[in-house]
Each structure stands twice: as C-alpha cells, then as structure tokens.
Amino acid sequence: RLRLHVDLLMNQPTSVTSASQKIAITVVLVLSVALVGVLFMRSRTPAETTPTFSAEEAAARAHEAAGVQVGAVAPGFQQRLHDAQAALAEDSLDVDRLLDLAHLYDDGHQAADAVPLYRRVIELAPEQPMPYFDLAGALVELREFDEATQVLEGWIEQHPDDVRALFNLGAVRANAGDFDAARSWFDEVIRANTDAALTLQAQQAILRLEQARAGA
C-alpha cells in the first residue's frame, strides 16, 4: 500500500501530463515495487496486516498494488477494527495497540482517524522512525503536504543520515508538485549512497520528475 500509495494519497493515482500536475505517488510499503508514480516508504507489508486472504481480498490487494482505487474494504475488516478499538480501550498507552489501530484505519482509507494515533505513538516512542513515516503518509493522503514535510523534517533534524526519511521527503514534495525540492531530496539519497536499492529508487524517481518536466 510508496502504497510509499503517494496516492501518497492512497490509491488515487493521477497521470502526469504537465509540470503543474502532481505526480501520483502510490504509497507502497518499504521498498516494495510500485507500478505507478514515486514510492513512499511506510512501515509494513500487506502480509503483516492481513495474514490470510480470500480470493476477493487477494484481487483487491492486487488492484491496490497497481494503484487502482477499490471502493470496498476487505472482508472481516470491521471485526478487526472493532477488536483493535476494544484492545486500545483497555490500555490507551500501549504503543503496539495504538499502531495496530492506526494501521487498520490506514487500511480502511480513514487517514484522518489514523493521524492522531500516529502522533500519540510519536509522543510515547519518539525514537521509532516508522511512526513518523506512517504519519507523513497519512497526512499526504489527506493532501496535507506541508504538515507531512514538517513531520519528516522533525525526524531528519535528529537523524540526518536516515536516507529513508530523505527519500520520503522527496516523495512528499513530488506529490505536492514541488519538483525542485523533490529533486534535491532525491539527490541527497543518491549522494549518501548507503542503501543500493533506495539509491536506485531515487534515481528512478528523478527520471520520473524529468519526464514530467519534459511533458509540460
């Protein structure tokens, strides 16, 4: 679901025909392959959130991976959501329970409900990177690009060598239509060159940006 669905806008890809249009960044999960747009890194894989799939669920997940909006949530989702809400009610300070519920809200395309939970996790466990990335992804889904940028910059201030955050900043700014800033962040990832796969993704992202400019 980068699914980093920069939809980061989960699953509402927009084809780019001019520099003024936004690149659809399908937020997929960390380093998974997206078919559309620039990847945005999130914290988990679909297998971690849904252990077993019916044929209907598998088809829906395949559509999501391709950047296609599917209107319905997977079977059993409402029960899992209810269980996660009940678990959190028993201990509202449990980081794992907060994340479980936030991830379910994300999976159900309820980013506005996920945002305060991610913020609470960051308050309780400020040294965990992925809640920052998940929060940024949820904010981008809500088209709050500047807020998403601030969240990631807050992490970068404390961890300037985290190339995942640098890449995500590029993805956020690309989705916001700020191609110059996006290019700068992707260049930082390439200069750091500490993760070969991510370096390659940054290079590919820059190619997409240049293609968008050329099509303006």
Salt bridges, closest charged atoms under 4 A:
GLU64 OE1 - ARG3 NH2 3.55
GLU64 OE2 - HIS109 NE2 4.00
ASP83 OD1 - HIS82 ND1 3.75
GLU90 OE1 - ARG97 NH1 3.54
ASP94 OD2 - ARG97 NE 3.84
ASP106 OD2 - ARG1 NH2 3.54
ASP106 OD2 - ARG42 NH2 2.40
ASP107 OD1 - ARG1 NE 3.14
ASP107 OD1 - ARG44 NH2 2.96
GLU123 OE1 - ARG120 NH1 2.82
GLU127 OE1 - HIS159 NE2 3.14
ASP134 OD1 - ARG42 NE 3.45
ASP134 OD2 - HIS103 NE2 3.14
ASP146 OD1 - ARG173 NH1 3.38
GLU147 OE2 - ARG119 NH2 2.45
ASP162 OD2 - ARG164 NH2 2.87
ASP178 OD2 - ARG173 NE 3.60
ASP180 OD1 - ARG213 NH2 2.56
ASP187 OD1 - ARG183 NE 3.11
GLU188 OE2 - ARG191 NH2 2.81
GLU210 OE2 - ARG183 NH1 3.10
GLU210 OE2 - ARG213 NE 3.91
